[in-house]
Amino acid sequence: MEQVNLALKGMRCAGCAQSIEGAIAAVPGVESYTVNFGTEQATVAFDAQATDIEAVQRAIAAAGYDSAIAVNPFEATAEAADTEDLARRRKLRHLTRQVVVSAILSGIIVIGAMPMMLGMHVPFIPTWLHHPWLQLALTLPIMTWSGAGFFVNAWKAFLHRTATMDTLVAVGTGAAFLYSLVVTLFPTVLTDQGLSSMMYYYEVAAVIITLILLGQLLEQRARGQTSAAIRALIGLQARTARVLREGQDIDLPIEQVQVGHVVRVRPGETVPVDGVMLEGTATVDESMVTGESVAVQKQPGDEVIGATLNTVGSFTLRATRVGRDTVLAQIVTLVQQAQGSKAPIQRLADRVTGWFVPVVMAIALLTFLIWFGLTGNLSLALITTVGVLIIACPCALGLATPTSIMVGTGKGAEHGILVKDAGSLELAHRLHTLVLDKTGTLTEGKPTVTDFITHTGGYPQQDLKLLQLAASLEQQSEHPLAAAVVRYAQAQQVELLDATDFEAIAGSGVQGRVAGHQIHLGTPRWLEELGLHPAAFAEQGDRLEQQRRTVIWLAVDGEVEAIFAIADALKPSSITAVQQLQRMGLEVVMLTGDNRRTAEAIAQEVGIDQVLADVRPEQKAAMVQRLQQQGKLVGMVGDGINDAPALAQADVGFAIGTGTDVAIAASDITLISGDLQSIVTAIQLSRATLRNIRQNLFFAFIYNVLSIPIAAGVLFPIFGWLLNPILAGAAMALSSVSVVTNALRLRHFQPTLGR
């Protein structure tokens, strides 16, 4: 399977997106596809043995649209980026010129047509201004240059047996223009219809095209702001890096920096690439990547993220990730992926736009036949028909969801929240239950040994021997509790030995041989299963567990010899975040492999009532599934490898960004900072985004529901009033602009934390 992003050209409405999707779907070997009108991109996944991207592009070309493989911004050269930006600006300038020229000519045409529209002589308007031949001459440049795109695209759509917004505009304005042209060329031909030879509608065709072009111009400018988050993120990347070579500092373009290079970073400079600090100390502002406002102290051995700002201190780092592998590049990729995806709520709009244009064409034809049949007035029938065609534009429907998703996911990135796809962002606001892993999620994930209790009490040499055996075995494990034992031994200056036959039993403990001794280190339940009896330490273990300690037992050669008590401090934000999640109506559940007594002590401290304890890693996904079987939408928050199945099982998986790559890969939303307040922010952002989408869809639907009947003339028999097609064109243009503008309000989203 391969997945490719294509940049599309020629899309002018949601109907175009539907046409392209139909063309891609017909290509054999294509497994999945998404065409996003908002981003003007297509994401196509296909079987590389059955087809290739060139076949997909040929299908898109056959549908009348151009495509090119989208370049990753971190792989594009500065020259390519400048070329793309120049092309975008050139397109905007061309559209601006079309609007300006059309507006000037349309203004003159409207002034000249005012006597005809008002049905009376206007003294200050020269009579020659409303001469039909002059109005024809002024309208021709608008029809053949400014509005040429509508007719060209409508013809392409006709050849491919589809209909788009351009079809509506071309048919509507074309009908008004052709009618006026016939009246101008043959003023007596329509006399039998009882029409005055002066009834022509050049101003209708001219002004409608001008207004629609103006709407597209405003829409393009506004849509450019929806991708501001992407441009801002890319702008964080340093252009050069100071690489050390043979004791000399050499400035290299960022594209030439390779893994392993030693880079020097001075105060006030942007960290150019991801790496590990070698020398020096620094205070680094990571807010632009993680959303955390508090600067972080860094020392040798710490990881440093590219695009962050070194505020204090000078240091060197060894590059570990460059180019598209850096954290910043991955953030941009995830944001682009999310912005290009479709939320489930968009399916409604897609279904509507799929049949919208043909239905509008049918309504327009029916409108013409009814009015002409009832009144015999060709002018009345024409005005109402053109009004229906012009006012019923599916652009607002097509923009309602993707623009909100683009702004919402970009805003999430600013707060250190990475959304993989739009569906996850939509679903997050509907969650009933949130399951929180304990270690690394509620707690810091950096446990420390608080107590080491042995039988020997008073014989430190023997205690150190037991500590040596335990730590020597634990150094083979990657579990946080194992790291705590190793750190404790190193603090006692205990020399670690080699371990053999090492085996980690998930959710239970570790076993192996050290210095000829068989060692078991783990939970009392596991030791009992092995036939070992930790009863000698039962009283001390109970006491320590009541103090919110995790207790592990050490057995040497079949005898339980000691216990370790390990504590993991709660994150400062845990209590506040849990309280706020509960106030938001979420049921919060703690899930842990720790024993029930310790788990309940921690849960009580943070205010969680429901605890799932003594859960083995392989059981975590089953626990999430059990909650789902109760009819609940479940979110899971975790950071470890053993959380990955549960994250994948959950309706929405939240991975703590400071956790493992496996957990992040299995999740739907990644919280870069690791702060539990980010969960609150993510859910609030989801609710704000969906509220914004619903507003957009309401505006778009209600606009068409009300406007089409009015344009068709339902008010004419009652009030004698018809909707002027010019007003219809203005309303259509403003509908798209209003939807995009409403979506841009999400840029002002701020989480309400701690309240």
Secondary structure, 3 states (H helix, E strand, C coil): CEEEEEEEECCCCHHHHHHHHHHHHCCCCEEEEEEECCCCEEEEEECCCCCCHHHHHHHHHHCCCEEEECCCCCCCCHHHHHHHHHHHHHHHHHHHHHHHHHHHHHHHHHHHHHHHHHCCCCCCCCHHHHCHHHHHHHHHHHHHHHCHHHHHHHHHHHHCCCCCHHHHHHHHHHHHHHHHHHHHHCCCCCHHHCCCCCCCCHHHHHHHHHHHHHHHHHHHHHHHHHCHHHHHHHHCCCCEEEEEECCEEEEEEHHHCCCCCEEEECCCCECCCEEEEEEECEEEECHHHHCCCCCEEECCCCEECCCCEEEECCEEEEEEECHHHCHHHHHHHHHHHHHHCCCCCHHHHHHHHHHHHHHHHHHHHHHHHHHHHHHCCHHHHHHHHHHHHHHCCCHHHHHHHHHHHHHHHHHHHHCCEEECCHHHHHHHCCCCEEEEEHHHHHECCCCEEEEEEECCCCCHHHHHHHHHHHHHHHCCCCCHHHHHHHHHHHHCCCCCCCEEEEEEECCCEEEEEECCEEEEEECHHHHHHCCCCHHHHHHHHHHHHHCCCEEEEEEECCEEEEEEEEECCECCCHHHHHHHHHHCCCEEEEECCCCHHHHHHHHHHHCCCEEECCCCHHHHHHHHHHHHHCCCCEEEEECCHHHHHHHHHCCEEEEECCCCHHHHHHCCEEECCCCCHHHHHHHHHHHHHHHHHHHHHHHHHHHHHHHHHHHCCCCHHHHCCCCCHHHHHHHHHHHHHHHHHHHHHHHHCCCCCCC
